[in-house]
């Protein structure tokens, strides 16, 4: 039927995740440029975090909470039974105390890190705002490429099975192009030793993805849409921390 989109096409769309991140990054930069004329910087950073949550539909934070709740489940001694129990906990619509704590700490760390990047004016604030969601979307693709689905159904399975070598190559090329385009901020807002930063960032994020994939395979037998969302949320924190550390070392 005309206009139908197959599961294969949905899965292959992961190649363009960095472009989604670029849209989010540009939106964050624009929103800050407007809002900072009206409100204090700390309040604006709170607005930006809320805006990022809205543009993600809240799914990534929900995925993080579900993933943490499942990880926190006590083991019964049988690996297969434990995996199925964790998957059922992850699928439960309710959020447990560990999930709530995870959401609160994630938002707090992002808010604090954005303020740390913003207030010393030598730090590359707009540069970081633009790149943060881009690198987060790229790590989702890397994780899906190296992972396998933990379930035989769900949106996560569609993306994981649809993300192959072509998708990882396209997404990485887009990421590199966006890195280059981000130098529009380089006069006042980018980091020193910028290309060394890019290389170090990619290495750190790739290793993080591989560790996450290995851990989730052990705990759940593979990846789900929730664990992919968790990777995205944690990536944004690691990115901001990397920017802060790099700025302190090379400023």
C-alpha positions in Angstrom: 0.0 0.0 0.0 1.3 3.4 -0.9 2.8 5.3 2.0 3.4 2.3 4.2 6.8 2.1 6.0 8.3 -1.3 6.7 10.0 -2.3 9.9 13.2 -2.5 7.9 12.9 1.1 6.9 12.2 2.2 10.4 15.2 0.4 11.7 17.5 1.8 9.0 16.4 5.4 9.9 18.8 5.1 12.9 21.5 6.2 10.4 20.0 9.7 10.7 19.8 10.0 14.5 22.6 12.5 14.6 20.5 14.9 12.4 17.7 14.6 15.0 20.3 15.5 17.6 21.4 18.5 15.5 17.8 19.8 15.4 17.6 19.5 19.2 21.0 21.1 19.6 20.1 24.1 17.4 16.8 24.4 19.3 18.6 24.5 22.6 21.1 27.1 21.4 18.3 29.3 20.0 16.2 28.9 23.1 19.1 30.0 25.3 19.9 32.9 23.1 16.4 34.2 23.6 15.6 33.2 27.2 18.9 34.5 28.7 17.8 38.0 27.8 14.8 37.6 30.1 15.9 35.2 32.9 19.0 34.4 35.0 21.3 31.7 33.5 20.5 29.0 36.1 16.8 29.3 35.4 17.4 29.2 31.6 19.4 26.0 32.0 16.4 24.5 33.8 14.2 25.5 30.9 16.6 23.9 28.5 16.7 20.6 30.3 12.9 20.6 30.3 12.9 21.4 26.6 15.3 18.5 25.9 13.0 16.2 27.8 10.0 17.4 25.7 11.8 16.9 22.4 12.6 13.4 23.4 9.0 12.8 24.5 10.3 11.8 27.9 11.0 8.3 26.6 14.7 8.3 27.3 14.3 9.3 31.0 11.5 6.7 31.3 13.9 4.2 29.8 16.6 5.1 32.2 14.2 4.7 35.2 12.9 1.3 34.0 16.5 0.1 33.3 17.7 1.1 36.8 14.6 -0.5 38.4 15.4 -3.8 36.5 19.1 -3.7 37.4 18.2 -3.2 41.1 16.1 -6.4 41.2 17.6 -9.0 43.5 19.0 -12.1 41.9 17.4 -15.5 42.6 20.4 -17.5 41.5 19.1 -18.7 38.2 20.5 -16.5 35.4 17.7 -17.2 32.9 14.9 -16.6 35.4 16.6 -13.4 36.6 16.8 -12.1 33.0 13.1 -12.7 32.4 12.2 -11.1 35.8 14.3 -8.0 35.0 12.6 -7.8 31.6 9.2 -8.0 33.1 10.1 -5.3 35.6 11.4 -3.1 32.8 8.1 -3.5 31.0 6.0 -2.6 34.0 4.5 0.9 33.6 5.2 1.8 37.3 8.4 3.4 38.4 10.2 2.1 41.5 12.3 4.1 44.0 15.6 3.4 42.3 14.1 4.7 39.0 12.9 7.9 40.7 16.3 8.4 42.3 18.0 7.8 38.9 15.8 10.5 37.2 16.4 13.0 40.0 20.2 12.5 40.0 20.3 12.6 36.2 18.4 15.9 36.0 20.5 17.3 38.9 23.8 16.4 37.3 22.8 17.8 33.9 21.6 21.1 35.5 24.8 21.4 37.6 27.0 20.5 34.7 25.4 23.1 32.4 25.8 25.7 35.0 29.5 24.8 35.4 29.9 25.1 31.6 28.0 28.4 31.4 29.4 30.5 34.2 33.1 30.6 33.5 32.8 32.5 30.2 35.9 30.8 28.9 33.9 27.6 28.8 32.3 26.6 25.5 28.6 26.8 26.4 26.8 27.1 23.0 29.2 24.7 21.5 28.3 22.2 24.2 24.6 22.8 23.9 24.7 22.0 20.2 26.8 18.9 20.4 25.3 17.3 23.5 22.2 15.8 21.9 24.1 14.9 18.7 26.6 12.7 20.5 23.8 11.2 22.6 22.0 10.1 19.4 25.2 8.7 17.9 25.9 6.5 20.9 22.4 5.1 20.6 23.3 3.9 17.0 26.6 2.5 18.2 24.9 0.6 21.0 22.3 -0.8 18.6 24.9 -1.8 16.1 26.9 -3.9 18.6 23.9 -5.1 20.5 21.2 -7.7 20.0 17.5 -7.5 21.0 16.5 -8.9 24.4 12.9 -9.3 23.2 11.3 -10.6 20.1 8.9 -7.7 19.9 8.9 -3.9 20.5 10.4 -0.9 18.9 13.8 -1.6 20.3 14.0 -4.8 18.3 13.1 -3.0 15.1 15.9 -0.5 15.5 18.5 -3.0 16.8 18.0 -5.5 14.0 17.8 -2.6 11.4 21.1 -1.0 12.5 23.9 -2.5 10.4 27.2 -1.5 9.0 25.7 1.0 6.6 23.8 2.8 9.3 26.8 3.1 11.6 28.9 4.4 8.8 26.3 7.0 7.7 25.7 8.1 11.3 29.4 8.5 12.0 29.9 10.5 8.8 27.0 12.7 9.8 28.5 13.1 13.2 31.9 14.2 11.8 30.2 16.7 9.5 28.3 18.1 12.4 31.5 18.3 14.4 33.0 20.4 11.6 29.8 22.6 11.4 29.9 23.2 15.1 33.1 25.2 14.6 30.7 28.1 13.8 31.0 28.6 17.6 34.8 28.2 17.6 35.7 31.9 17.7 34.3 32.4 21.2 32.7 29.2 22.5 34.7 26.2 21.4 37.4 24.3 23.2 41.2 24.5 22.9 42.8 21.6 21.1 39.4 21.0 19.4 40.4 18.1 17.1 42.1 16.3 20.0 38.9 16.8 21.9 36.9 15.3 19.1 39.1 12.3 18.9 39.2 11.7 22.7 35.4 12.2 22.9 34.7 9.5 20.2 37.0 7.1 21.9 35.4 7.6 25.3 31.9 7.4 24.0 32.6 4.3 21.9 34.1 2.5 24.9 31.2 3.6 27.0 28.8 2.0 24.5 30.7 -1.2 24.4 30.7 -1.5 28.1 27.0 -0.7 28.3 26.2 -3.3 25.6 28.2 -6.0 27.4 26.6 -5.1 30.7 23.1 -5.2 29.3 23.7 -8.4 27.5 24.7 -9.9 30.8 21.8 -8.5 32.8 19.0 -8.7 30.2 20.2 -11.0 27.4 20.4 -8.0 25.0 19.2 -4.5 24.5 15.7 -3.0 24.7 14.3 0.4 23.9 14.6 1.3 27.6 18.3 0.4 27.8 19.0 2.4 24.6 17.2 5.4 26.2 19.4 4.9 29.3 22.5 5.1 27.1 21.4 8.4 25.6 20.7 10.0 29.0 24.0 8.9 30.6 25.9 9.9 27.4 24.7 13.5 27.8 26.1 13.6 31.4 29.4 12.1 30.3 29.7 14.6 27.5 29.2 17.6 29.8 31.7 16.2 32.3 34.2 15.6 29.5 33.8 19.2 28.3 34.3 20.5 31.9 37.4 18.4 32.5 38.9 19.2 29.0 38.3 22.9 29.6 40.0 22.8 33.0 43.0 20.9 31.6 43.5 23.0 28.4 42.3 26.5 29.3 
